[in-house]
Amino acid sequence: MANKIPKPGAAVRGSRTGRPIMALLDLLGRRWMLRIMWELRGAALGFRELQAVCDEMSPSVLSQRLRELCAAGVLQSTDDGYLLTAEGRKLLQLLIPLQSWAERWAQRVAPARTRPSRTKK
């Protein structure tokens, strides 16, 4: 199942029944998927540009992830590079509130050494 694109109605990680939300979470939970989508939030990027902004991920992994996201209808390939489809933009918009939550969470759970110290004099 590792190379198959998760699809609603088929067994996926975490669900034998393939509930739509579980299939989506399986797809988005694959390494680099969300990072690729996040980097394409502003404009189309070519393969090499995308590889560079994604911390030089291996070309084979990037190629596989791009194929999966295109097959899922989240991305499309154009003459200008890869870009989010209308559905991909809708999906990303749904994920953006997680950024705010993650920032608040990071503040709550940040190790004490990263917080400003409050020593008494």
Chimera marker file (.cmm) of the C-alpha trace (Angstrom):
<marker_set name="trace">
<marker id="1" x="0.000" y="0.000" z="0.000" r="1" g="1" b="0" radius="0.5"/>
<marker id="2" x="3.038" y="2.313" z="0.406" r="1" g="1" b="0" radius="0.5"/>
<marker id="3" x="3.080" y="3.448" z="-3.237" r="1" g="1" b="0" radius="0.5"/>
<marker id="4" x="-0.676" y="3.556" z="-3.765" r="1" g="1" b="0" radius="0.5"/>
<marker id="5" x="-2.430" y="6.878" z="-3.606" r="1" g="1" b="0" radius="0.5"/>
<marker id="6" x="-4.954" y="6.839" z="-0.752" r="1" g="1" b="0" radius="0.5"/>
<marker id="7" x="-8.523" y="6.894" z="-2.018" r="1" g="1" b="0" radius="0.5"/>
<marker id="8" x="-11.795" y="7.139" z="-0.132" r="1" g="1" b="0" radius="0.5"/>
<marker id="9" x="-13.528" y="3.784" z="0.055" r="1" g="1" b="0" radius="0.5"/>
<marker id="10" x="-10.300" y="1.750" z="-0.044" r="1" g="1" b="0" radius="0.5"/>
<marker id="11" x="-8.235" y="0.605" z="2.918" r="1" g="1" b="0" radius="0.5"/>
<marker id="12" x="-5.740" y="3.272" z="4.028" r="1" g="1" b="0" radius="0.5"/>
<marker id="13" x="-3.441" y="3.754" z="7.001" r="1" g="1" b="0" radius="0.5"/>
<marker id="14" x="-5.637" y="3.861" z="10.067" r="1" g="1" b="0" radius="0.5"/>
<marker id="15" x="-8.823" y="2.675" z="8.363" r="1" g="1" b="0" radius="0.5"/>
<marker id="16" x="-9.814" y="-0.589" z="6.754" r="1" g="1" b="0" radius="0.5"/>
<marker id="17" x="-12.998" y="1.040" z="5.434" r="1" g="1" b="0" radius="0.5"/>
<marker id="18" x="-11.296" y="4.005" z="3.794" r="1" g="1" b="0" radius="0.5"/>
<marker id="19" x="-13.468" y="6.701" z="5.274" r="1" g="1" b="0" radius="0.5"/>
<marker id="20" x="-12.876" y="9.899" z="3.287" r="1" g="1" b="0" radius="0.5"/>
<marker id="21" x="-11.265" y="11.780" z="6.200" r="1" g="1" b="0" radius="0.5"/>
<marker id="22" x="-8.912" y="8.861" z="6.876" r="1" g="1" b="0" radius="0.5"/>
<marker id="23" x="-7.904" y="8.679" z="3.213" r="1" g="1" b="0" radius="0.5"/>
<marker id="24" x="-7.196" y="12.429" z="3.243" r="1" g="1" b="0" radius="0.5"/>
<marker id="25" x="-5.172" y="12.186" z="6.450" r="1" g="1" b="0" radius="0.5"/>
<marker id="26" x="-3.211" y="9.294" z="4.969" r="1" g="1" b="0" radius="0.5"/>
<marker id="27" x="-2.430" y="11.362" z="1.866" r="1" g="1" b="0" radius="0.5"/>
<marker id="28" x="-1.493" y="14.527" z="3.768" r="1" g="1" b="0" radius="0.5"/>
<marker id="29" x="0.433" y="12.575" z="6.386" r="1" g="1" b="0" radius="0.5"/>
<marker id="30" x="2.968" y="11.342" z="3.884" r="1" g="1" b="0" radius="0.5"/>
<marker id="31" x="6.387" y="12.858" z="4.236" r="1" g="1" b="0" radius="0.5"/>
<marker id="32" x="6.727" y="16.244" z="2.493" r="1" g="1" b="0" radius="0.5"/>
<marker id="33" x="3.098" y="16.475" z="1.297" r="1" g="1" b="0" radius="0.5"/>
<marker id="34" x="2.065" y="19.406" z="3.457" r="1" g="1" b="0" radius="0.5"/>
<marker id="35" x="5.391" y="21.154" z="2.911" r="1" g="1" b="0" radius="0.5"/>
<marker id="36" x="4.954" y="20.969" z="-0.866" r="1" g="1" b="0" radius="0.5"/>
<marker id="37" x="1.439" y="22.368" z="-0.623" r="1" g="1" b="0" radius="0.5"/>
<marker id="38" x="2.581" y="25.112" z="1.758" r="1" g="1" b="0" radius="0.5"/>
<marker id="39" x="5.397" y="26.199" z="-0.557" r="1" g="1" b="0" radius="0.5"/>
<marker id="40" x="2.965" y="26.404" z="-3.486" r="1" g="1" b="0" radius="0.5"/>
<marker id="41" x="0.537" y="28.634" z="-1.579" r="1" g="1" b="0" radius="0.5"/>
<marker id="42" x="1.781" y="31.794" z="-3.302" r="1" g="1" b="0" radius="0.5"/>
<marker id="43" x="2.650" y="30.931" z="-6.873" r="1" g="1" b="0" radius="0.5"/>
<marker id="44" x="3.623" y="28.166" z="-9.255" r="1" g="1" b="0" radius="0.5"/>
<marker id="45" x="7.107" y="26.755" z="-8.822" r="1" g="1" b="0" radius="0.5"/>
<marker id="46" x="9.181" y="24.618" z="-11.135" r="1" g="1" b="0" radius="0.5"/>
<marker id="47" x="10.626" y="21.298" z="-10.006" r="1" g="1" b="0" radius="0.5"/>
<marker id="48" x="14.070" y="22.673" z="-9.096" r="1" g="1" b="0" radius="0.5"/>
<marker id="49" x="12.632" y="25.741" z="-7.353" r="1" g="1" b="0" radius="0.5"/>
<marker id="50" x="10.325" y="23.530" z="-5.343" r="1" g="1" b="0" radius="0.5"/>
<marker id="51" x="13.166" y="21.203" z="-4.460" r="1" g="1" b="0" radius="0.5"/>
<marker id="52" x="15.267" y="24.152" z="-3.257" r="1" g="1" b="0" radius="0.5"/>
<marker id="53" x="12.560" y="25.638" z="-1.023" r="1" g="1" b="0" radius="0.5"/>
<marker id="54" x="11.836" y="22.175" z="0.402" r="1" g="1" b="0" radius="0.5"/>
<marker id="55" x="15.290" y="21.850" z="1.937" r="1" g="1" b="0" radius="0.5"/>
<marker id="56" x="16.778" y="20.051" z="-1.047" r="1" g="1" b="0" radius="0.5"/>
<marker id="57" x="14.551" y="16.977" z="-0.742" r="1" g="1" b="0" radius="0.5"/>
<marker id="58" x="15.610" y="14.148" z="-2.989" r="1" g="1" b="0" radius="0.5"/>
<marker id="59" x="14.386" y="14.434" z="-6.585" r="1" g="1" b="0" radius="0.5"/>
<marker id="60" x="12.884" y="10.940" z="-6.506" r="1" g="1" b="0" radius="0.5"/>
<marker id="61" x="10.782" y="11.703" z="-3.411" r="1" g="1" b="0" radius="0.5"/>
<marker id="62" x="9.699" y="15.074" z="-4.810" r="1" g="1" b="0" radius="0.5"/>
<marker id="63" x="8.739" y="13.479" z="-8.110" r="1" g="1" b="0" radius="0.5"/>
<marker id="64" x="6.693" y="10.784" z="-6.333" r="1" g="1" b="0" radius="0.5"/>
<marker id="65" x="4.919" y="13.305" z="-4.093" r="1" g="1" b="0" radius="0.5"/>
<marker id="66" x="4.117" y="15.583" z="-7.041" r="1" g="1" b="0" radius="0.5"/>
<marker id="67" x="2.605" y="12.630" z="-8.919" r="1" g="1" b="0" radius="0.5"/>
<marker id="68" x="0.506" y="11.724" z="-5.881" r="1" g="1" b="0" radius="0.5"/>
<marker id="69" x="-0.734" y="15.273" z="-5.323" r="1" g="1" b="0" radius="0.5"/>
<marker id="70" x="-1.555" y="15.671" z="-9.027" r="1" g="1" b="0" radius="0.5"/>
<marker id="71" x="-3.406" y="12.338" z="-9.075" r="1" g="1" b="0" radius="0.5"/>
<marker id="72" x="-5.381" y="13.441" z="-6.007" r="1" g="1" b="0" radius="0.5"/>
<marker id="73" x="-6.399" y="16.640" z="-7.803" r="1" g="1" b="0" radius="0.5"/>
<marker id="74" x="-4.558" y="18.902" z="-5.353" r="1" g="1" b="0" radius="0.5"/>
<marker id="75" x="-1.852" y="20.081" z="-7.777" r="1" g="1" b="0" radius="0.5"/>
<marker id="76" x="-1.536" y="20.533" z="-11.502" r="1" g="1" b="0" radius="0.5"/>
<marker id="77" x="1.473" y="20.835" z="-13.724" r="1" g="1" b="0" radius="0.5"/>
<marker id="78" x="1.579" y="23.834" z="-16.059" r="1" g="1" b="0" radius="0.5"/>
<marker id="79" x="4.150" y="25.513" z="-18.283" r="1" g="1" b="0" radius="0.5"/>
<marker id="80" x="4.986" y="27.732" z="-15.270" r="1" g="1" b="0" radius="0.5"/>
<marker id="81" x="5.534" y="24.779" z="-12.937" r="1" g="1" b="0" radius="0.5"/>
<marker id="82" x="3.360" y="23.162" z="-10.319" r="1" g="1" b="0" radius="0.5"/>
<marker id="83" x="0.471" y="24.974" z="-8.718" r="1" g="1" b="0" radius="0.5"/>
<marker id="84" x="-2.452" y="24.252" z="-6.471" r="1" g="1" b="0" radius="0.5"/>
<marker id="85" x="-5.734" y="23.473" z="-8.197" r="1" g="1" b="0" radius="0.5"/>
<marker id="86" x="-8.896" y="25.240" z="-7.053" r="1" g="1" b="0" radius="0.5"/>
<marker id="87" x="-9.586" y="22.247" z="-4.783" r="1" g="1" b="0" radius="0.5"/>
<marker id="88" x="-5.987" y="22.319" z="-3.560" r="1" g="1" b="0" radius="0.5"/>
<marker id="89" x="-6.369" y="26.008" z="-2.626" r="1" g="1" b="0" radius="0.5"/>
<marker id="90" x="-9.600" y="25.211" z="-0.760" r="1" g="1" b="0" radius="0.5"/>
<marker id="91" x="-7.837" y="22.422" z="1.115" r="1" g="1" b="0" radius="0.5"/>
<marker id="92" x="-4.910" y="24.661" z="2.009" r="1" g="1" b="0" radius="0.5"/>
<marker id="93" x="-7.295" y="27.359" z="3.260" r="1" g="1" b="0" radius="0.5"/>
<marker id="94" x="-8.807" y="24.781" z="5.593" r="1" g="1" b="0" radius="0.5"/>
<marker id="95" x="-5.344" y="23.972" z="6.933" r="1" g="1" b="0" radius="0.5"/>
<marker id="96" x="-4.201" y="27.569" z="7.532" r="1" g="1" b="0" radius="0.5"/>
<marker id="97" x="-5.979" y="27.887" z="10.913" r="1" g="1" b="0" radius="0.5"/>
<marker id="98" x="-3.770" y="25.032" z="12.071" r="1" g="1" b="0" radius="0.5"/>
<marker id="99" x="-0.808" y="27.416" z="11.721" r="1" g="1" b="0" radius="0.5"/>
<marker id="100" x="-2.293" y="29.766" z="14.331" r="1" g="1" b="0" radius="0.5"/>
<marker id="101" x="-3.095" y="26.880" z="16.621" r="1" g="1" b="0" radius="0.5"/>
<marker id="102" x="0.420" y="25.452" z="16.179" r="1" g="1" b="0" radius="0.5"/>
<marker id="103" x="1.994" y="28.796" z="17.103" r="1" g="1" b="0" radius="0.5"/>
<marker id="104" x="-0.113" y="29.024" z="20.293" r="1" g="1" b="0" radius="0.5"/>
<marker id="105" x="0.715" y="25.411" z="21.086" r="1" g="1" b="0" radius="0.5"/>
<marker id="106" x="4.435" y="26.048" z="20.600" r="1" g="1" b="0" radius="0.5"/>
<marker id="107" x="4.243" y="28.905" z="23.090" r="1" g="1" b="0" radius="0.5"/>
<marker id="108" x="2.494" y="26.692" z="25.647" r="1" g="1" b="0" radius="0.5"/>
<marker id="109" x="4.837" y="23.744" z="25.371" r="1" g="1" b="0" radius="0.5"/>
<marker id="110" x="8.107" y="25.480" z="24.513" r="1" g="1" b="0" radius="0.5"/>
<marker id="111" x="10.914" y="24.276" z="26.784" r="1" g="1" b="0" radius="0.5"/>
<marker id="112" x="11.727" y="26.661" z="29.613" r="1" g="1" b="0" radius="0.5"/>
<marker id="113" x="15.189" y="27.331" z="28.158" r="1" g="1" b="0" radius="0.5"/>
<marker id="114" x="13.637" y="28.963" z="25.067" r="1" g="1" b="0" radius="0.5"/>
<marker id="115" x="11.441" y="31.267" z="27.127" r="1" g="1" b="0" radius="0.5"/>
<marker id="116" x="12.831" y="34.526" z="28.506" r="1" g="1" b="0" radius="0.5"/>
<marker id="117" x="14.085" y="33.986" z="32.035" r="1" g="1" b="0" radius="0.5"/>
<marker id="118" x="12.585" y="35.915" z="34.921" r="1" g="1" b="0" radius="0.5"/>
<marker id="119" x="15.291" y="35.996" z="37.525" r="1" g="1" b="0" radius="0.5"/>
<marker id="120" x="14.962" y="38.054" z="40.681" r="1" g="1" b="0" radius="0.5"/>
<marker id="121" x="17.695" y="40.522" z="41.508" r="1" g="1" b="0" radius="0.5"/>
<link id1="1" id2="2" r="1" g="1" b="0" radius="0.2"/>
<link id1="2" id2="3" r="1" g="1" b="0" radius="0.2"/>
<link id1="3" id2="4" r="1" g="1" b="0" radius="0.2"/>
<link id1="4" id2="5" r="1" g="1" b="0" radius="0.2"/>
<link id1="5" id2="6" r="1" g="1" b="0" radius="0.2"/>
<link id1="6" id2="7" r="1" g="1" b="0" radius="0.2"/>
<link id1="7" id2="8" r="1" g="1" b="0" radius="0.2"/>
<link id1="8" id2="9" r="1" g="1" b="0" radius="0.2"/>
<link id1="9" id2="10" r="1" g="1" b="0" radius="0.2"/>
<link id1="10" id2="11" r="1" g="1" b="0" radius="0.2"/>
<link id1="11" id2="12" r="1" g="1" b="0" radius="0.2"/>
<link id1="12" id2="13" r="1" g="1" b="0" radius="0.2"/>
<link id1="13" id2="14" r="1" g="1" b="0" radius="0.2"/>
<link id1="14" id2="15" r="1" g="1" b="0" radius="0.2"/>
<link id1="15" id2="16" r="1" g="1" b="0" radius="0.2"/>
<link id1="16" id2="17" r="1" g="1" b="0" radius="0.2"/>
<link id1="17" id2="18" r="1" g="1" b="0" radius="0.2"/>
<link id1="18" id2="19" r="1" g="1" b="0" radius="0.2"/>
<link id1="19" id2="20" r="1" g="1" b="0" radius="0.2"/>
<link id1="20" id2="21" r="1" g="1" b="0" radius="0.2"/>
<link id1="21" id2="22" r="1" g="1" b="0" radius="0.2"/>
<link id1="22" id2="23" r="1" g="1" b="0" radius="0.2"/>
<link id1="23" id2="24" r="1" g="1" b="0" radius="0.2"/>
<link id1="24" id2="25" r="1" g="1" b="0" radius="0.2"/>
<link id1="25" id2="26" r="1" g="1" b="0" radius="0.2"/>
<link id1="26" id2="27" r="1" g="1" b="0" radius="0.2"/>
<link id1="27" id2="28" r="1" g="1" b="0" radius="0.2"/>
<link id1="28" id2="29" r="1" g="1" b="0" radius="0.2"/>
<link id1="29" id2="30" r="1" g="1" b="0" radius="0.2"/>
<link id1="30" id2="31" r="1" g="1" b="0" radius="0.2"/>
<link id1="31" id2="32" r="1" g="1" b="0" radius="0.2"/>
<link id1="32" id2="33" r="1" g="1" b="0" radius="0.2"/>
<link id1="33" id2="34" r="1" g="1" b="0" radius="0.2"/>
<link id1="34" id2="35" r="1" g="1" b="0" radius="0.2"/>
<link id1="35" id2="36" r="1" g="1" b="0" radius="0.2"/>
<link id1="36" id2="37" r="1" g="1" b="0" radius="0.2"/>
<link id1="37" id2="38" r="1" g="1" b="0" radius="0.2"/>
<link id1="38" id2="39" r="1" g="1" b="0" radius="0.2"/>
<link id1="39" id2="40" r="1" g="1" b="0" radius="0.2"/>
<link id1="40" id2="41" r="1" g="1" b="0" radius="0.2"/>
<link id1="41" id2="42" r="1" g="1" b="0" radius="0.2"/>
<link id1="42" id2="43" r="1" g="1" b="0" radius="0.2"/>
<link id1="43" id2="44" r="1" g="1" b="0" radius="0.2"/>
<link id1="44" id2="45" r="1" g="1" b="0" radius="0.2"/>
<link id1="45" id2="46" r="1" g="1" b="0" radius="0.2"/>
<link id1="46" id2="47" r="1" g="1" b="0" radius="0.2"/>
<link id1="47" id2="48" r="1" g="1" b="0" radius="0.2"/>
<link id1="48" id2="49" r="1" g="1" b="0" radius="0.2"/>
<link id1="49" id2="50" r="1" g="1" b="0" radius="0.2"/>
<link id1="50" id2="51" r="1" g="1" b="0" radius="0.2"/>
<link id1="51" id2="52" r="1" g="1" b="0" radius="0.2"/>
<link id1="52" id2="53" r="1" g="1" b="0" radius="0.2"/>
<link id1="53" id2="54" r="1" g="1" b="0" radius="0.2"/>
<link id1="54" id2="55" r="1" g="1" b="0" radius="0.2"/>
<link id1="55" id2="56" r="1" g="1" b="0" radius="0.2"/>
<link id1="56" id2="57" r="1" g="1" b="0" radius="0.2"/>
<link id1="57" id2="58" r="1" g="1" b="0" radius="0.2"/>
<link id1="58" id2="59" r="1" g="1" b="0" radius="0.2"/>
<link id1="59" id2="60" r="1" g="1" b="0" radius="0.2"/>
<link id1="60" id2="61" r="1" g="1" b="0" radius="0.2"/>
<link id1="61" id2="62" r="1" g="1" b="0" radius="0.2"/>
<link id1="62" id2="63" r="1" g="1" b="0" radius="0.2"/>
<link id1="63" id2="64" r="1" g="1" b="0" radius="0.2"/>
<link id1="64" id2="65" r="1" g="1" b="0" radius="0.2"/>
<link id1="65" id2="66" r="1" g="1" b="0" radius="0.2"/>
<link id1="66" id2="67" r="1" g="1" b="0" radius="0.2"/>
<link id1="67" id2="68" r="1" g="1" b="0" radius="0.2"/>
<link id1="68" id2="69" r="1" g="1" b="0" radius="0.2"/>
<link id1="69" id2="70" r="1" g="1" b="0" radius="0.2"/>
<link id1="70" id2="71" r="1" g="1" b="0" radius="0.2"/>
<link id1="71" id2="72" r="1" g="1" b="0" radius="0.2"/>
<link id1="72" id2="73" r="1" g="1" b="0" radius="0.2"/>
<link id1="73" id2="74" r="1" g="1" b="0" radius="0.2"/>
<link id1="74" id2="75" r="1" g="1" b="0" radius="0.2"/>
<link id1="75" id2="76" r="1" g="1" b="0" radius="0.2"/>
<link id1="76" id2="77" r="1" g="1" b="0" radius="0.2"/>
<link id1="77" id2="78" r="1" g="1" b="0" radius="0.2"/>
<link id1="78" id2="79" r="1" g="1" b="0" radius="0.2"/>
<link id1="79" id2="80" r="1" g="1" b="0" radius="0.2"/>
<link id1="80" id2="81" r="1" g="1" b="0" radius="0.2"/>
<link id1="81" id2="82" r="1" g="1" b="0" radius="0.2"/>
<link id1="82" id2="83" r="1" g="1" b="0" radius="0.2"/>
<link id1="83" id2="84" r="1" g="1" b="0" radius="0.2"/>
<link id1="84" id2="85" r="1" g="1" b="0" radius="0.2"/>
<link id1="85" id2="86" r="1" g="1" b="0" radius="0.2"/>
<link id1="86" id2="87" r="1" g="1" b="0" radius="0.2"/>
<link id1="87" id2="88" r="1" g="1" b="0" radius="0.2"/>
<link id1="88" id2="89" r="1" g="1" b="0" radius="0.2"/>
<link id1="89" id2="90" r="1" g="1" b="0" radius="0.2"/>
<link id1="90" id2="91" r="1" g="1" b="0" radius="0.2"/>
<link id1="91" id2="92" r="1" g="1" b="0" radius="0.2"/>
<link id1="92" id2="93" r="1" g="1" b="0" radius="0.2"/>
<link id1="93" id2="94" r="1" g="1" b="0" radius="0.2"/>
<link id1="94" id2="95" r="1" g="1" b="0" radius="0.2"/>
<link id1="95" id2="96" r="1" g="1" b="0" radius="0.2"/>
<link id1="96" id2="97" r="1" g="1" b="0" radius="0.2"/>
<link id1="97" id2="98" r="1" g="1" b="0" radius="0.2"/>
<link id1="98" id2="99" r="1" g="1" b="0" radius="0.2"/>
<link id1="99" id2="100" r="1" g="1" b="0" radius="0.2"/>
<link id1="100" id2="101" r="1" g="1" b="0" radius="0.2"/>
<link id1="101" id2="102" r="1" g="1" b="0" radius="0.2"/>
<link id1="102" id2="103" r="1" g="1" b="0" radius="0.2"/>
<link id1="103" id2="104" r="1" g="1" b="0" radius="0.2"/>
<link id1="104" id2="105" r="1" g="1" b="0" radius="0.2"/>
<link id1="105" id2="106" r="1" g="1" b="0" radius="0.2"/>
<link id1="106" id2="107" r="1" g="1" b="0" radius="0.2"/>
<link id1="107" id2="108" r="1" g="1" b="0" radius="0.2"/>
<link id1="108" id2="109" r="1" g="1" b="0" radius="0.2"/>
<link id1="109" id2="110" r="1" g="1" b="0" radius="0.2"/>
<link id1="110" id2="111" r="1" g="1" b="0" radius="0.2"/>
<link id1="111" id2="112" r="1" g="1" b="0" radius="0.2"/>
<link id1="112" id2="113" r="1" g="1" b="0" radius="0.2"/>
<link id1="113" id2="114" r="1" g="1" b="0" radius="0.2"/>
<link id1="114" id2="115" r="1" g="1" b="0" radius="0.2"/>
<link id1="115" id2="116" r="1" g="1" b="0" radius="0.2"/>
<link id1="116" id2="117" r="1" g="1" b="0" radius="0.2"/>
<link id1="117" id2="118" r="1" g="1" b="0" radius="0.2"/>
<link id1="118" id2="119" r="1" g="1" b="0" radius="0.2"/>
<link id1="119" id2="120" r="1" g="1" b="0" radius="0.2"/>
<link id1="120" id2="121" r="1" g="1" b="0" radius="0.2"/>
</marker_set>
